[in-house]
Amino acid sequence: MKTRGRDLAGILEQYTRFVKPATESFVLPTKDYADLIVPRGVENTVAIDLIATHINEILIERSLRRELSAEAALLGERAGEPPVTVS
C-alpha cells in the first residue's frame, strides 16, 4: 500500500467499484465453458507443470503417429500396395 501511495479505504473502494463487478461480469461467466480451471492461477506451478507435461505427451504421441503413418504409406508404395493409415 505504501509503495503505491494508497490507503486501505481507497483499495477497498476500487475493489468494490471496479474489480468485483468486472470479475462478476466477464470472468465468472466464462468458467462455465472452461475445460480446466487452475486454482490460484499462475502461482500454482505444480498444476501448470502437470498440464504442460500432459500437453507435451499428447503432441509427441501425435508426432509419432504421423511419422509411423508416413513410413507405412511409403512402405506400401514401395510394395505396390494401397497406402496404409495408422490411427
Phi and psi restraints in degrees (range 20) as a CNS / XPLOR table:
assign (resid 1 and name C) (resid 2 and name N)
       (resid 2 and name CA) (resid 2 and name C) 1.0 -66.8 20.0 2
assign (resid 2 and name N) (resid 2 and name CA)
       (resid 2 and name C) (resid 3 and name N) 1.0 -39.9 20.0 2
assign (resid 2 and name C) (resid 3 and name N)
       (resid 3 and name CA) (resid 3 and name C) 1.0 -63.9 20.0 2
assign (resid 3 and name N) (resid 3 and name CA)
       (resid 3 and name C) (resid 4 and name N) 1.0 -26.1 20.0 2
assign (resid 3 and name C) (resid 4 and name N)
       (resid 4 and name CA) (resid 4 and name C) 1.0 -102.0 20.0 2
assign (resid 4 and name N) (resid 4 and name CA)
       (resid 4 and name C) (resid 5 and name N) 1.0 3.3 20.0 2
assign (resid 4 and name C) (resid 5 and name N)
       (resid 5 and name CA) (resid 5 and name C) 1.0 65.6 20.0 2
assign (resid 5 and name N) (resid 5 and name CA)
       (resid 5 and name C) (resid 6 and name N) 1.0 39.2 20.0 2
assign (resid 5 and name C) (resid 6 and name N)
       (resid 6 and name CA) (resid 6 and name C) 1.0 -122.9 20.0 2
assign (resid 6 and name N) (resid 6 and name CA)
       (resid 6 and name C) (resid 7 and name N) 1.0 154.8 20.0 2
assign (resid 6 and name C) (resid 7 and name N)
       (resid 7 and name CA) (resid 7 and name C) 1.0 -111.5 20.0 2
assign (resid 7 and name N) (resid 7 and name CA)
       (resid 7 and name C) (resid 8 and name N) 1.0 167.1 20.0 2
assign (resid 7 and name C) (resid 8 and name N)
       (resid 8 and name CA) (resid 8 and name C) 1.0 -59.1 20.0 2
assign (resid 8 and name N) (resid 8 and name CA)
       (resid 8 and name C) (resid 9 and name N) 1.0 -41.3 20.0 2
assign (resid 8 and name C) (resid 9 and name N)
       (resid 9 and name CA) (resid 9 and name C) 1.0 -61.0 20.0 2
assign (resid 9 and name N) (resid 9 and name CA)
       (resid 9 and name C) (resid 10 and name N) 1.0 -42.4 20.0 2
assign (resid 9 and name C) (resid 10 and name N)
       (resid 10 and name CA) (resid 10 and name C) 1.0 -66.3 20.0 2
assign (resid 10 and name N) (resid 10 and name CA)
       (resid 10 and name C) (resid 11 and name N) 1.0 -38.9 20.0 2
assign (resid 10 and name C) (resid 11 and name N)
       (resid 11 and name CA) (resid 11 and name C) 1.0 -65.7 20.0 2
assign (resid 11 and name N) (resid 11 and name CA)
       (resid 11 and name C) (resid 12 and name N) 1.0 -45.4 20.0 2
assign (resid 11 and name C) (resid 12 and name N)
       (resid 12 and name CA) (resid 12 and name C) 1.0 -64.1 20.0 2
assign (resid 12 and name N) (resid 12 and name CA)
       (resid 12 and name C) (resid 13 and name N) 1.0 -38.1 20.0 2
assign (resid 12 and name C) (resid 13 and name N)
       (resid 13 and name CA) (resid 13 and name C) 1.0 -64.6 20.0 2
assign (resid 13 and name N) (resid 13 and name CA)
       (resid 13 and name C) (resid 14 and name N) 1.0 -44.5 20.0 2
assign (resid 13 and name C) (resid 14 and name N)
       (resid 14 and name CA) (resid 14 and name C) 1.0 -62.0 20.0 2
assign (resid 14 and name N) (resid 14 and name CA)
       (resid 14 and name C) (resid 15 and name N) 1.0 -42.6 20.0 2
assign (resid 14 and name C) (resid 15 and name N)
       (resid 15 and name CA) (resid 15 and name C) 1.0 -61.2 20.0 2
assign (resid 15 and name N) (resid 15 and name CA)
       (resid 15 and name C) (resid 16 and name N) 1.0 -46.8 20.0 2
assign (resid 15 and name C) (resid 16 and name N)
       (resid 16 and name CA) (resid 16 and name C) 1.0 -67.0 20.0 2
assign (resid 16 and name N) (resid 16 and name CA)
       (resid 16 and name C) (resid 17 and name N) 1.0 -40.1 20.0 2
assign (resid 16 and name C) (resid 17 and name N)
       (resid 17 and name CA) (resid 17 and name C) 1.0 -83.4 20.0 2
assign (resid 17 and name N) (resid 17 and name CA)
       (resid 17 and name C) (resid 18 and name N) 1.0 -32.8 20.0 2
assign (resid 17 and name C) (resid 18 and name N)
       (resid 18 and name CA) (resid 18 and name C) 1.0 -121.6 20.0 2
assign (resid 18 and name N) (resid 18 and name CA)
       (resid 18 and name C) (resid 19 and name N) 1.0 -52.1 20.0 2
assign (resid 18 and name C) (resid 19 and name N)
       (resid 19 and name CA) (resid 19 and name C) 1.0 -66.8 20.0 2
assign (resid 19 and name N) (resid 19 and name CA)
       (resid 19 and name C) (resid 20 and name N) 1.0 -52.8 20.0 2
assign (resid 19 and name C) (resid 20 and name N)
       (resid 20 and name CA) (resid 20 and name C) 1.0 -62.9 20.0 2
assign (resid 20 and name N) (resid 20 and name CA)
       (resid 20 and name C) (resid 21 and name N) 1.0 -47.4 20.0 2
assign (resid 20 and name C) (resid 21 and name N)
       (resid 21 and name CA) (resid 21 and name C) 1.0 -62.8 20.0 2
assign (resid 21 and name N) (resid 21 and name CA)
       (resid 21 and name C) (resid 22 and name N) 1.0 -38.1 20.0 2
assign (resid 21 and name C) (resid 22 and name N)
       (resid 22 and name CA) (resid 22 and name C) 1.0 -65.9 20.0 2
assign (resid 22 and name N) (resid 22 and name CA)
       (resid 22 and name C) (resid 23 and name N) 1.0 -41.2 20.0 2
assign (resid 22 and name C) (resid 23 and name N)
       (resid 23 and name CA) (resid 23 and name C) 1.0 -62.9 20.0 2
assign (resid 23 and name N) (resid 23 and name CA)
       (resid 23 and name C) (resid 24 and name N) 1.0 -45.0 20.0 2
assign (resid 23 and name C) (resid 24 and name N)
       (resid 24 and name CA) (resid 24 and name C) 1.0 -66.0 20.0 2
assign (resid 24 and name N) (resid 24 and name CA)
       (resid 24 and name C) (resid 25 and name N) 1.0 -33.3 20.0 2
assign (resid 24 and name C) (resid 25 and name N)
       (resid 25 and name CA) (resid 25 and name C) 1.0 -81.4 20.0 2
assign (resid 25 and name N) (resid 25 and name CA)
       (resid 25 and name C) (resid 26 and name N) 1.0 -36.8 20.0 2
assign (resid 25 and name C) (resid 26 and name N)
       (resid 26 and name CA) (resid 26 and name C) 1.0 -115.1 20.0 2
assign (resid 26 and name N) (resid 26 and name CA)
       (resid 26 and name C) (resid 27 and name N) 1.0 -36.6 20.0 2
assign (resid 26 and name C) (resid 27 and name N)
       (resid 27 and name CA) (resid 27 and name C) 1.0 -86.6 20.0 2
assign (resid 27 and name N) (resid 27 and name CA)
       (resid 27 and name C) (resid 28 and name N) 1.0 -54.0 20.0 2
assign (resid 27 and name C) (resid 28 and name N)
       (resid 28 and name CA) (resid 28 and name C) 1.0 -58.8 20.0 2
assign (resid 28 and name N) (resid 28 and name CA)
       (resid 28 and name C) (resid 29 and name N) 1.0 -41.2 20.0 2
assign (resid 28 and name C) (resid 29 and name N)
       (resid 29 and name CA) (resid 29 and name C) 1.0 -61.9 20.0 2
assign (resid 29 and name N) (resid 29 and name CA)
       (resid 29 and name C) (resid 30 and name N) 1.0 -29.3 20.0 2
assign (resid 29 and name C) (resid 30 and name N)
       (resid 30 and name CA) (resid 30 and name C) 1.0 -75.8 20.0 2
assign (resid 30 and name N) (resid 30 and name CA)
       (resid 30 and name C) (resid 31 and name N) 1.0 -16.0 20.0 2
assign (resid 30 and name C) (resid 31 and name N)
       (resid 31 and name CA) (resid 31 and name C) 1.0 -61.0 20.0 2
assign (resid 31 and name N) (resid 31 and name CA)
       (resid 31 and name C) (resid 32 and name N) 1.0 -30.1 20.0 2
assign (resid 31 and name C) (resid 32 and name N)
       (resid 32 and name CA) (resid 32 and name C) 1.0 -63.6 20.0 2
assign (resid 32 and name N) (resid 32 and name CA)
       (resid 32 and name C) (resid 33 and name N) 1.0 -24.0 20.0 2
assign (resid 32 and name C) (resid 33 and name N)
       (resid 33 and name CA) (resid 33 and name C) 1.0 -103.4 20.0 2
assign (resid 33 and name N) (resid 33 and name CA)
       (resid 33 and name C) (resid 34 and name N) 1.0 -0.8 20.0 2
assign (resid 33 and name C) (resid 34 and name N)
       (resid 34 and name CA) (resid 34 and name C) 1.0 -77.1 20.0 2
assign (resid 34 and name N) (resid 34 and name CA)
       (resid 34 and name C) (resid 35 and name N) 1.0 138.4 20.0 2
assign (resid 34 and name C) (resid 35 and name N)
       (resid 35 and name CA) (resid 35 and name C) 1.0 -79.8 20.0 2
assign (resid 35 and name N) (resid 35 and name CA)
       (resid 35 and name C) (resid 36 and name N) 1.0 -26.2 20.0 2
assign (resid 35 and name C) (resid 36 and name N)
       (resid 36 and name CA) (resid 36 and name C) 1.0 -152.1 20.0 2
assign (resid 36 and name N) (resid 36 and name CA)
       (resid 36 and name C) (resid 37 and name N) 1.0 136.6 20.0 2
assign (resid 36 and name C) (resid 37 and name N)
       (resid 37 and name CA) (resid 37 and name C) 1.0 -122.6 20.0 2
assign (resid 37 and name N) (resid 37 and name CA)
       (resid 37 and name C) (resid 38 and name N) 1.0 124.3 20.0 2
assign (resid 37 and name C) (resid 38 and name N)
       (resid 38 and name CA) (resid 38 and name C) 1.0 -97.3 20.0 2
assign (resid 38 and name N) (resid 38 and name CA)
       (resid 38 and name C) (resid 39 and name N) 1.0 110.8 20.0 2
assign (resid 38 and name C) (resid 39 and name N)
       (resid 39 and name CA) (resid 39 and name C) 1.0 -60.1 20.0 2
assign (resid 39 and name N) (resid 39 and name CA)
       (resid 39 and name C) (resid 40 and name N) 1.0 139.6 20.0 2
assign (resid 39 and name C) (resid 40 and name N)
       (resid 40 and name CA) (resid 40 and name C) 1.0 67.9 20.0 2
assign (resid 40 and name N) (resid 40 and name CA)
       (resid 40 and name C) (resid 41 and name N) 1.0 8.1 20.0 2
assign (resid 40 and name C) (resid 41 and name N)
       (resid 41 and name CA) (resid 41 and name C) 1.0 50.7 20.0 2
assign (resid 41 and name N) (resid 41 and name CA)
       (resid 41 and name C) (resid 42 and name N) 1.0 -129.0 20.0 2
assign (resid 41 and name C) (resid 42 and name N)
       (resid 42 and name CA) (resid 42 and name C) 1.0 -62.9 20.0 2
assign (resid 42 and name N) (resid 42 and name CA)
       (resid 42 and name C) (resid 43 and name N) 1.0 -20.5 20.0 2
assign (resid 42 and name C) (resid 43 and name N)
       (resid 43 and name CA) (resid 43 and name C) 1.0 -73.0 20.0 2
assign (resid 43 and name N) (resid 43 and name CA)
       (resid 43 and name C) (resid 44 and name N) 1.0 -19.9 20.0 2
assign (resid 43 and name C) (resid 44 and name N)
       (resid 44 and name CA) (resid 44 and name C) 1.0 -88.5 20.0 2
assign (resid 44 and name N) (resid 44 and name CA)
       (resid 44 and name C) (resid 45 and name N) 1.0 73.8 20.0 2
assign (resid 44 and name C) (resid 45 and name N)
       (resid 45 and name CA) (resid 45 and name C) 1.0 -65.8 20.0 2
assign (resid 45 and name N) (resid 45 and name CA)
       (resid 45 and name C) (resid 46 and name N) 1.0 -29.6 20.0 2
assign (resid 45 and name C) (resid 46 and name N)
       (resid 46 and name CA) (resid 46 and name C) 1.0 -63.3 20.0 2
assign (resid 46 and name N) (resid 46 and name CA)
       (resid 46 and name C) (resid 47 and name N) 1.0 -49.3 20.0 2
assign (resid 46 and name C) (resid 47 and name N)
       (resid 47 and name CA) (resid 47 and name C) 1.0 -64.0 20.0 2
assign (resid 47 and name N) (resid 47 and name CA)
       (resid 47 and name C) (resid 48 and name N) 1.0 -42.0 20.0 2
assign (resid 47 and name C) (resid 48 and name N)
       (resid 48 and name CA) (resid 48 and name C) 1.0 -63.3 20.0 2
assign (resid 48 and name N) (resid 48 and name CA)
       (resid 48 and name C) (resid 49 and name N) 1.0 -42.1 20.0 2
assign (resid 48 and name C) (resid 49 and name N)
       (resid 49 and name CA) (resid 49 and name C) 1.0 -62.8 20.0 2
assign (resid 49 and name N) (resid 49 and name CA)
       (resid 49 and name C) (resid 50 and name N) 1.0 -41.0 20.0 2
assign (resid 49 and name C) (resid 50 and name N)
       (resid 50 and name CA) (resid 50 and name C) 1.0 -63.1 20.0 2
assign (resid 50 and name N) (resid 50 and name CA)
       (resid 50 and name C) (resid 51 and name N) 1.0 -43.3 20.0 2
assign (resid 50 and name C) (resid 51 and name N)
       (resid 51 and name CA) (resid 51 and name C) 1.0 -65.0 20.0 2
assign (resid 51 and name N) (resid 51 and name CA)
       (resid 51 and name C) (resid 52 and name N) 1.0 -45.7 20.0 2
assign (resid 51 and name C) (resid 52 and name N)
       (resid 52 and name CA) (resid 52 and name C) 1.0 -61.8 20.0 2
assign (resid 52 and name N) (resid 52 and name CA)
       (resid 52 and name C) (resid 53 and name N) 1.0 -41.9 20.0 2
assign (resid 52 and name C) (resid 53 and name N)
       (resid 53 and name CA) (resid 53 and name C) 1.0 -62.6 20.0 2
assign (resid 53 and name N) (resid 53 and name CA)
       (resid 53 and name C) (resid 54 and name N) 1.0 -43.9 20.0 2
assign (resid 53 and name C) (resid 54 and name N)
       (resid 54 and name CA) (resid 54 and name C) 1.0 -62.8 20.0 2
assign (resid 54 and name N) (resid 54 and name CA)
       (resid 54 and name C) (resid 55 and name N) 1.0 -44.6 20.0 2
assign (resid 54 and name C) (resid 55 and name N)
       (resid 55 and name CA) (resid 55 and name C) 1.0 -62.6 20.0 2
assign (resid 55 and name N) (resid 55 and name CA)
       (resid 55 and name C) (resid 56 and name N) 1.0 -44.0 20.0 2
assign (resid 55 and name C) (resid 56 and name N)
       (resid 56 and name CA) (resid 56 and name C) 1.0 -60.4 20.0 2
assign (resid 56 and name N) (resid 56 and name CA)
       (resid 56 and name C) (resid 57 and name N) 1.0 -40.7 20.0 2
assign (resid 56 and name C) (resid 57 and name N)
       (resid 57 and name CA) (resid 57 and name C) 1.0 -62.3 20.0 2
assign (resid 57 and name N) (resid 57 and name CA)
       (resid 57 and name C) (resid 58 and name N) 1.0 -41.3 20.0 2
assign (resid 57 and name C) (resid 58 and name N)
       (resid 58 and name CA) (resid 58 and name C) 1.0 -63.6 20.0 2
assign (resid 58 and name N) (resid 58 and name CA)
       (resid 58 and name C) (resid 59 and name N) 1.0 -44.6 20.0 2
assign (resid 58 and name C) (resid 59 and name N)
       (resid 59 and name CA) (resid 59 and name C) 1.0 -64.0 20.0 2
assign (resid 59 and name N) (resid 59 and name CA)
       (resid 59 and name C) (resid 60 and name N) 1.0 -40.5 20.0 2
assign (resid 59 and name C) (resid 60 and name N)
       (resid 60 and name CA) (resid 60 and name C) 1.0 -64.0 20.0 2
assign (resid 60 and name N) (resid 60 and name CA)
       (resid 60 and name C) (resid 61 and name N) 1.0 -43.5 20.0 2
assign (resid 60 and name C) (resid 61 and name N)
       (resid 61 and name CA) (resid 61 and name C) 1.0 -61.1 20.0 2
assign (resid 61 and name N) (resid 61 and name CA)
       (resid 61 and name C) (resid 62 and name N) 1.0 -44.1 20.0 2
assign (resid 61 and name C) (resid 62 and name N)
       (resid 62 and name CA) (resid 62 and name C) 1.0 -63.2 20.0 2
assign (resid 62 and name N) (resid 62 and name CA)
       (resid 62 and name C) (resid 63 and name N) 1.0 -40.7 20.0 2
assign (resid 62 and name C) (resid 63 and name N)
       (resid 63 and name CA) (resid 63 and name C) 1.0 -62.5 20.0 2
assign (resid 63 and name N) (resid 63 and name CA)
       (resid 63 and name C) (resid 64 and name N) 1.0 -43.9 20.0 2
assign (resid 63 and name C) (resid 64 and name N)
       (resid 64 and name CA) (resid 64 and name C) 1.0 -63.5 20.0 2
assign (resid 64 and name N) (resid 64 and name CA)
       (resid 64 and name C) (resid 65 and name N) 1.0 -40.3 20.0 2
assign (resid 64 and name C) (resid 65 and name N)
       (resid 65 and name CA) (resid 65 and name C) 1.0 -60.4 20.0 2
assign (resid 65 and name N) (resid 65 and name CA)
       (resid 65 and name C) (resid 66 and name N) 1.0 -43.7 20.0 2
assign (resid 65 and name C) (resid 66 and name N)
       (resid 66 and name CA) (resid 66 and name C) 1.0 -62.6 20.0 2
assign (resid 66 and name N) (resid 66 and name CA)
       (resid 66 and name C) (resid 67 and name N) 1.0 -42.5 20.0 2
assign (resid 66 and name C) (resid 67 and name N)
       (resid 67 and name CA) (resid 67 and name C) 1.0 -62.7 20.0 2
assign (resid 67 and name N) (resid 67 and name CA)
       (resid 67 and name C) (resid 68 and name N) 1.0 -44.2 20.0 2
assign (resid 67 and name C) (resid 68 and name N)
       (resid 68 and name CA) (resid 68 and name C) 1.0 -64.2 20.0 2
assign (resid 68 and name N) (resid 68 and name CA)
       (resid 68 and name C) (resid 69 and name N) 1.0 -40.1 20.0 2
assign (resid 68 and name C) (resid 69 and name N)
       (resid 69 and name CA) (resid 69 and name C) 1.0 -64.6 20.0 2
assign (resid 69 and name N) (resid 69 and name CA)
       (resid 69 and name C) (resid 70 and name N) 1.0 -42.0 20.0 2
assign (resid 69 and name C) (resid 70 and name N)
       (resid 70 and name CA) (resid 70 and name C) 1.0 -65.4 20.0 2
assign (resid 70 and name N) (resid 70 and name CA)
       (resid 70 and name C) (resid 71 and name N) 1.0 -41.9 20.0 2
assign (resid 70 and name C) (resid 71 and name N)
       (resid 71 and name CA) (resid 71 and name C) 1.0 -64.6 20.0 2
assign (resid 71 and name N) (resid 71 and name CA)
       (resid 71 and name C) (resid 72 and name N) 1.0 -41.9 20.0 2
assign (resid 71 and name C) (resid 72 and name N)
       (resid 72 and name CA) (resid 72 and name C) 1.0 -63.6 20.0 2
assign (resid 72 and name N) (resid 72 and name CA)
       (resid 72 and name C) (resid 73 and name N) 1.0 -40.6 20.0 2
assign (resid 72 and name C) (resid 73 and name N)
       (resid 73 and name CA) (resid 73 and name C) 1.0 -64.1 20.0 2
assign (resid 73 and name N) (resid 73 and name CA)
       (resid 73 and name C) (resid 74 and name N) 1.0 -41.8 20.0 2
assign (resid 73 and name C) (resid 74 and name N)
       (resid 74 and name CA) (resid 74 and name C) 1.0 -64.6 20.0 2
assign (resid 74 and name N) (resid 74 and name CA)
       (resid 74 and name C) (resid 75 and name N) 1.0 -43.2 20.0 2
assign (resid 74 and name C) (resid 75 and name N)
       (resid 75 and name CA) (resid 75 and name C) 1.0 -63.7 20.0 2
assign (resid 75 and name N) (resid 75 and name CA)
       (resid 75 and name C) (resid 76 and name N) 1.0 -38.8 20.0 2
assign (resid 75 and name C) (resid 76 and name N)
       (resid 76 and name CA) (resid 76 and name C) 1.0 -64.4 20.0 2
assign (resid 76 and name N) (resid 76 and name CA)
       (resid 76 and name C) (resid 77 and name N) 1.0 -39.8 20.0 2
assign (resid 76 and name C) (resid 77 and name N)
       (resid 77 and name CA) (resid 77 and name C) 1.0 -64.4 20.0 2
assign (resid 77 and name N) (resid 77 and name CA)
       (resid 77 and name C) (resid 78 and name N) 1.0 -41.1 20.0 2
assign (resid 77 and name C) (resid 78 and name N)
       (resid 78 and name CA) (resid 78 and name C) 1.0 -63.9 20.0 2
assign (resid 78 and name N) (resid 78 and name CA)
       (resid 78 and name C) (resid 79 and name N) 1.0 -34.6 20.0 2
assign (resid 78 and name C) (resid 79 and name N)
       (resid 79 and name CA) (resid 79 and name C) 1.0 -86.8 20.0 2
assign (resid 79 and name N) (resid 79 and name CA)
       (resid 79 and name C) (resid 80 and name N) 1.0 -3.4 20.0 2
assign (resid 79 and name C) (resid 80 and name N)
       (resid 80 and name CA) (resid 80 and name C) 1.0 77.0 20.0 2
assign (resid 80 and name N) (resid 80 and name CA)
       (resid 80 and name C) (resid 81 and name N) 1.0 20.7 20.0 2
assign (resid 80 and name C) (resid 81 and name N)
       (resid 81 and name CA) (resid 81 and name C) 1.0 -103.9 20.0 2
assign (resid 81 and name N) (resid 81 and name CA)
       (resid 81 and name C) (resid 82 and name N) 1.0 161.5 20.0 2
assign (resid 81 and name C) (resid 82 and name N)
       (resid 82 and name CA) (resid 82 and name C) 1.0 -64.3 20.0 2
assign (resid 82 and name N) (resid 82 and name CA)
       (resid 82 and name C) (resid 83 and name N) 1.0 154.3 20.0 2
assign (resid 82 and name C) (resid 83 and name N)
       (resid 83 and name CA) (resid 83 and name C) 1.0 -58.3 20.0 2
assign (resid 83 and name N) (resid 83 and name CA)
       (resid 83 and name C) (resid 84 and name N) 1.0 143.8 20.0 2
assign (resid 83 and name C) (resid 84 and name N)
       (resid 84 and name CA) (resid 84 and name C) 1.0 -105.0 20.0 2
assign (resid 84 and name N) (resid 84 and name CA)
       (resid 84 and name C) (resid 85 and name N) 1.0 135.8 20.0 2
assign (resid 84 and name C) (resid 85 and name N)
       (resid 85 and name CA) (resid 85 and name C) 1.0 -109.0 20.0 2
assign (resid 85 and name N) (resid 85 and name CA)
       (resid 85 and name C) (resid 86 and name N) 1.0 142.9 20.0 2
assign (resid 85 and name C) (resid 86 and name N)
       (resid 86 and name CA) (resid 86 and name C) 1.0 -112.4 20.0 2
assign (resid 86 and name N) (resid 86 and name CA)
       (resid 86 and name C) (resid 87 and name N) 1.0 126.7 20.0 2
